[in-house]
């Protein structure tokens, strides 16, 4: 393994470090997950220490409400007048709003309760007693708060104790309300227990090892089954950045706020990835993402199951990417999978449909909207940033009515027709060996656009007339022909074609020779050491199956025009010679093509050329002498 490939592992090292850093802080968390009505999925649990059984929030709220039901807020006199008792209308209204029935009036260290019905406002005192009175009491907030706090402090937050060694619950037993309360008390006690430095350290070490193991297996899988990922930096960075976006966003929410886990659009990973890569890469990136996040969620099994099903649905429903609307259709299937998966897990629990929280269906619907919105944004962003090309973009690029193809057909009609034929040949071969047929066809349509700048030098545009290259020195002629590659790259940049298409233009001749001019020069200069580089394309060689197929189809389609007879034997022989020559020149050494792939491609080319150049019957002429009317 060379240094360049080794360096491409560094982004995954950085990915591991960032995930460990962002992972939610260790908080002495409880090691068990439980719900009322669901069976206990762990072994027998006994109390490792004495701990109190804490009352539930609802129980404490009920007790507070009971002890404060006849509470009387405190007031003090503000004047010597003590009868009748008069307070301001604003204070009376406040008492009514809080449903107080009594008040306490402090006088000379003594407190006396009065029903609220015996207290007047200035208006009601005038109406009842016939004269005006000013308020003579006012609210004592400090004493009221102290008295209320004293009453509430008398409420015990616990109800009973669990003794050390006492059984709490055994495996398979259903969590009842009482057991749930005891487990919640144990959880609270555990979390409130101080954690030593070494406990925290070992926790972090264990977490780091788990994350390193997941990332390592993920990278090994990609390296062994999808080696093309490591051929380019942009694909390596993509495989790190997209999962990290979802993981980092989720962990930030866990650390600084709370959002329902069903609201996080995890299927963005397989949806966006499937647009640029195959189904295997899409799902493995999704699986990697959810396995990391599962380490931080409270219900890891249910989370992984539902998210995996949603990811598979996304990948399967995106098998055809002919239109952008297919992403919306796939998102609809994902939302349906989420809803059915969540419902199934709820019905699976002992509480059945009572376990369903209807608000979660709203979260699932919002999840679909987020997937749809962010997927389009990320697809366009990755196309621009990484130079990727989606299937929808490729379809748009194959529109032969576009301005660039109209110009191509007008300036270099022969080269344009040649490109169409090469596209047909190459896409059929790509289908046969499982390569990307749409990408291959698109690359084929653009591979010769450089010939537009000087169409007169290429025989397919000369219409059988004068060939100016024959009047030149073979070296100069070779230079002009070779230049159409760089001219094509220049036009690709001018028309802002994706880098993927530009690579087809650069590599469709690899490092092969302009053999006609090389042979011509060598024959004219016997004994001379010919400078091969003067007749050689600059490359690079193709690195993908699609690029190799285009190189073969281009050479074979051009060579087929020179055949004197079109029979199965002549066509098959010509194809074999051309392909053998390219293999002998190591033009495909950087591609993943196998010998079986080459044989399959050869068969497709033979079949297609035979169908193009098949023999037609001669139409009989009408005998005008015998058919006079």
N, C-alpha and C positions, 0 to 999 in steps of 0.2 A: 504494500500500500504506500503510495507516494505521499509527500508532505502536504500537497494541496488537499487530498481527500481527508487526511488527518485533521487539518485545520477546520474542515467542515463539521467536525464533531463539537467544536467549541461553542456554537450557539446552543447546543443541547446542554452543555455544562452550565452555561449562563441561565438557561431556562430552569434547570434544577435549582440553582442558587436562588433565583427570584421567587420560585414557588415556596421554598422553605422559608424565605424571609417574609413573604406575605401571608403565610399560613396563620389563621387565627391563634391568638396567644393561648398558652396553656393556663387553664383556670381550675386545675384540680377537678376536672369534670367527672360526672358520674358515668360509670362504664356500662350502664344498661339502658336500654330503651324499653318503654312499656306504655300501654294504653289500657284504659278501662274496657273490659269486655274481650280483650285479646289474650290468648294463652301466653304464659311465660315461656320464652324460648331459650332460657339458660338453665344451667344446673341448679341444684338446691341452693337457696340463698339463706344464710343465717346471719344474725347480727354479730359483727366483729367487736362491738363495744356497746355499752349502754347508750341509748339515745331517746330523746323525748318524741312523742307523736304530736306533731304540730297541727293545730286546727287549720282548716281551709280558710281561704279568704272570705268565702261566703258565710262560714260559721262565725268568724270574727266580726264581720259586718253586721250580722244579725244580733250578736251580743252587744255590740256598741249601740245599735239602734235601741235595744231593750233598756240598757242602763241609762240612756239619755232620753228615754221617752217622756219622763216627767221632770227633766232638768229645767231649772229656773235660772235664767240669766240674772246677773247682779246689777243693781242700781244703787245710787246714793242720793241723799237729799241735797239740794242746792240752795234751799232757803229754809227759814224757820217754819214756814207753813208746811204742815204735814197732812192736812186733810182739806179737801180731797186730794187723792194722788193724781197728779197731772204730768204727762210727758208730751214731748213734741210729736206731731203727726208722723214725721219721718221715722222716728224710732218705733212708734206703734206699728207702722206699716211693715217695718223690717221684722218685727216679732210675728206679725200675721203670716208673712211669707215663709217663716221657718217653723210655723205650726206650734209655737210655744203657748202653753196654757197658763203658766204661772211666771211670776217674777219674784226675785228676792231683793229686799231693800236692807242695806246695811246701815245701822244707826247705833253709834256708841258701842262698837264691837259686837253688836247683836245683829242677827239676821232674821227677818221675818218674811214668810211667803205670802203672796197675795195672788188671788185669781186674776187673770188678765181682764176679766169682765168687770172688776172693781176699779180699773184704772181708766182715767179719762184723757182725752186730748183737749186742748183749749176749746175746740168747737163743741164737742160732746158735753163738756162740763157746762158751757153756757146754755146749751139746749136743755140739759137735765136740771141744772141748779139755778138758772135764771140770772147769773152774773158771770163776769169775765174772770178767768183765772189764768195765770201764767204757769208754764211747766215748772215743777218743783223737784223733779228727779232727773238724773241723767245716767246713761249707761256706763258701767265700770268694766271696760274691756279687759284690763289686766287681771282683776280678780276672777272674772268669768272664765278666762282662759286657764288660769291656775286651777280653778275648781273643776273644770271639764277634764283637764289633763290628769288630775288626781283620781277622778272617777274612772277614766279609761285605763289608767295604770293598774287598777285593781283586777282587770280582766286578764286571765292567764292565757298566754299564746299556745299552751300545750294542753293535752288531755291524755294523761297516762304515759307510760314508759315501756320501751322494749328492752329486755334484759340481754346481756351478752350471751351468745350461744342460742338464743331463742330462734326458732324457725320463722322465716318471713313468708317464703313461697317456694314451691318446688316446681320442677320442670313440667310443663303441660297444664298446670293449674291456671284457671282463668283469673285475670286480675279484676277483683271486685273493687267497689268503691272504698271499702275499708282497707284492703291491701294496697290500693293505689295511694291512699293517704299515708300509710306506713312507709311505702317506697319513696314518696315525695319527701317525707321527713328524713329518711336515710340519705337521700340525695342532698338535701339542704345541709345536713350535719357534715357530710363528706366535703361539700364545697366550702363550708365554713372552717373546716379543719386546716390549720396552717400547713403549708407544703414546704418541705425542706429544699435546700438548694440542690441536693443530689437527686431528689425525686424529679425536679424540673429538668435537670441536666439529662437524666436517663430518658425522660419523656421526649426531649428534643432529639436525642440520638436515635431513638426508635423511629420517630417521625421522619427524620432525615434518611434513614436506611430504607424505609418503605417507599418514600418518594424516589430515591435513587434507583431502587429496584424497578419501579414502574417505568421510569424514564429509560433505564437501560434496556429493558425488554422491548419497549416501544422503538428505540433506535435500532436494536438488533433486527427486529422484524422489518423495519423499513430498509435496512442495509442489505438484508438477504433476499427479500421478496420484491422490493421496489428499488433496485439499485440506481435507477435513473434519477431518483430524488437527489442523490448525492453528486450528480453530474454538474449541477449548476447551483450557484449560491442562492439565487432567488427562490428556488424550490425548497432548499434547506431552511432558509429564513421564514418562508411561508409556514412550514410545518411547525415552527416554534412560535411564531407571532400570533397566529389565529387562535390556537388553544389557550395561549397565555392571556389573550384579551378576555376570554370568557372566565378563565380561572381567577385572574386578578380582579375582575369586576365583582365576581361572586364573593371572594374573600374580603374585599373592601366593604361590601354590604354586610357581611357577617360581623366585621370588626366595628363598624361605625354606625350601622343602622340595621333595621330589620325589613326584609321583604320576603314574601312567600316564595319558597323554592320553585313552585310551579310557574312563577312569573318570569324566571330567568330563561331566556331563549337559547338553551344549549344546542338545539338542532341547527342553529346558524352554522355550526362547524361542518356537519355533513352536507348541508345544502350548498354552502359556498364552495366547499372542496369538490363536491361532485361536478360542479360546473367546469372545473379546471383539470380534475384528475379522474381516475377510475373509481369504481365503487369500493374497492378494497382500501385504498388510501383514505377515502372519505369516512368509512366506518372506523378504521383504526384510530384516526385522529379524534373522532367522537368518543370512542371507548376510552382512550387515554384521558381525555378531558373529564369525563364523568367519574372515572376511577379516582382521579386526584381530588375532585370535589367531594366524592363520597366519604373521604376521610374526615370531612368537617361537618357533615350533615347528621341529624339526629336519627334518621331512618335510612341507613345506607342500603339495605337490601331492596326495599321498595323503590328507593331513588334510582339505583342502578337498573332494576328491572324495567321500570317505566321509561327511563331515558334511553335504554338500549332498544326497546321496542319502537320508540319514536324515531330513533336514529336509523334503524333498519327500514322503517316506513319511508323516511325521507330519501334514502339512497335508492330504494326500489322504485319509488314513484318518479324519480328523476332520471330514469333510464333513457328517456327521449327528451333532448334539450333543444328541440327545433325552434321553440318560441319562448320569449320571456315569460309568457303567461303560465308556462309549465311550472315555474317556481311557485306561483300562487296556487296552482292545483295541488302540488306536493305539500304546501303548507296546510291546505285544507285537510288532507289525509293525516298529517301529523297531529293537528288539533283533535281530530276524531280519535286517533290512537291514544293521545293523552287522556281524553275524556273516558274512553272505554277502559283503559288501564287503571285509572284512578277509581272508577266505579267498581271494577272487578276486585280490587284490593279491599275496598270498603265492604263489599258483599261477602268477601272471604272471611272477614273478621266475625266474631260471635255476635256483634251488635248489628250485623247486616246493614240494611239501608239506614239505620239510625246513626251509623258512623259517618255518613256522607255530610260534608259541609258544602252547602250549595254555593257559597261564595267562591269556592275553588274552581267552579266551572267558569266563573267570570275571569279568574286569573288565567285559566287555560285559553280562553278566547283572546285575552290581551296578549298572551304569549305568542299566539299565531300572528297577531298584528305586528308585534315587535320583530318576529322572524322575517315576515314579509318585507317590512320597511328597511331593516338593517341589512338584509341579504342583498338587496339591490344596491345599496350604498357600498357595501364591502366588495361586491363583485366588480363594480366600476372602479373602486379604489385600487383593488389588487391588479386589475387589468392595466391601470396606469402606472402603479408603483413598481410592480414586479415584471411587467411586460407579458403577463399571461393573456391568453385569448380564449374567451368563452365560446361555446358552441353557437350561441345566438349571434355573436360578432362574426364568427366564421361564415355563417349563413348570409349575413349582410354583405360580407366581402365577396361572396361568390355571385353576386348580382351582376350579370354580364351587361346590363343596361346602365351601369354606373359610368361616370365621366371618364375614369381611367381606362376602362375597357373599350368604351367608344373610341377614345383616342388611339388605343392599342390596335383596334380593328381597322381604323382608318389609315394609320401610318405604317403598320406592319401586318397586313392581313394574313400573310402566310404564317408568320410567327404566332399570330393569335389563334389561327385554326390548329396549328401544331400544339399549342398549349391546351386547347380544348380536348384534343385527342389524348394527350399525355394525362390530363386530369381524369378522363374516363378509364384509361388503362390502370393508372396508379390507384384510384379509389377502389376498383374491383379487386386488385391485388391486396390492398390493405384490409378489405373486408375478409378475404380468405384467411389471412394469418392473424386476425384479431387486432390489427393496428387501427388507428383513428382514421377512418375513411374520409370524414369531412375535412379534417385538418390536411390530409394528404392531397385531396382534390383542390383545396384552396391554395396550398403552396404551389401546386402544379400550374394553376391558372396564372400565377404571378411570376413564375420562375424566370421567364424570358422577357420581362417588360423592359429590360435594358436595351433590347434590340430596337425599341422605338426611336432611340436617338440617332442610329445609323442603320436603318432597315435595308438600305441598298447593298450592304456588304454580306447579307445572309441569303442563301440561295432560295429559300422558300418564299422570299419576297420579290424575286427577280423575274418571275414569270417566264423562265426559259431564255431570258435575254442575256446581255453582257454581264459577266462577273468580274468586277474590278479587282478582286483579290488575286485573280490569276495573273494580273499584270504587275503584281508587286513581288518584292522579295518575300519568300515564305516566312521569314522572321517577323517582318512588318505585318504581314497578313495575320499571322498568329497573334500578334500583339493586339490588333484591332478586334479579332474575334474574342480573345480572352477579356477584353475591356468591357464586353456587354454585361459581365457579372457586376463589376463596380458601378457601371451605369445603372444597373437595376437597383443596387443598394441606394444610390443617390436618389432615384425616383421614389423608392420606398420611403425614404426619409421625407421627401418633399410632400408625399401624399399621406404621411403619418401612418404608415402601415405598422401593425404590431411587430415586435421583435421576432416573434415566432415565424412570421412570414419572411422577414428579412433573412433569417437563418436558412430557409429553403433556397433563397436566391443565391446566397453566398456558397452554399455547399452542394448545389445540384450537379456540379462537375467535379467536386472533390479536388484532388491533386492530379487528375488525369492529364494526358497530353492531347494537344490538338494534333491528332495523329496524322491527318492528311498532310498538314504543312510540315510536320516533323519528318515524315517519310519522304516527302518531296525534296526537302532540303538535304537529307542524308543521302538520298540517291544521287543528287546533283553534286555532292561533295564527298566522294568515296575516300576513305582513309582519314578524313578530318574528324577530330574529337568534337562532336556536336554538343553545344551547351544546352542540356535538356531543359533547364529552367526557363529558357526563352520561349519554349513551346508548351509550358506547363501552367495549368491553372493554379492559383494561389491557395485554393481551399477556403475554409477547412473541409476535412472529410465529414460526411454525415455522421451524426452521433445517435440518431434514432432510427427506428424501423421505418417511420414515415419518410425521413430524408433519404434513406437508402432506396426505398421503393421508387421515389421520384427520380433518383439518379438513373436507375435501371430503365424506368419507363421512358425517360427523355431520350436516352441513347437508342433504345430499341425502336421507338416510334420514328426517330429520324432515319435510322438505318433501314427500316422497312421500306422507305421510299425508294431505296436504290436497288431493290430486288427486281430481277428480270422476270421471275415467275413466282406466283403466289400459290404454293402448294403446302400441304402440311409438313412435308420434308424440308423445303427451303426455309419456311418460317421457323420451324422448330430448331433447325441447325443454326440459323442466324441468331436466335435468342440465346441459345446455349453458348455460342462463341462470345457474344457480347458480355454475358454474365460471367462466364469463366475468366474473361480478360479483366473485368473489374475486380473479381475476387483475387486473381493473381497479382493485381496491383495493390492489394490490401486496402481498397477503397471502403470496405465495410468492417474493417478491424475494430472500429470504435463503436460499432452498433451491437445491439443484443440479438441480431439475426442468427438463427440456427440453420443447419443444412436443410432441415425439413421446411423451414420458412422459404428458403431459396427455391426448393423444388416446387413448393406450392405456388410461389410467384411465377415461376417459369411456366407452369401449366396454365395459369390464368392468362398470361400474356399470349400464349399460343392460341388458346380458345378465342380470346378477344380479337386478335389479328386475323384469324381464320374467318370469323364472322364479319369483319370489316371488308376483307378482300375476297369474299366468297364469289364463286363463279355464277354468273347469271346467264339464262338462256337467251339466244338471239331471237328477236321478234321477227316473224315473217313479213315480207313486203307484200303489199296488195297488188295482185295481178290486174292491172288496169285494162288489159285487152279482153280478159274473160269476164270482167265485171262491169262492162259497159251497160248502161241502162237504155 
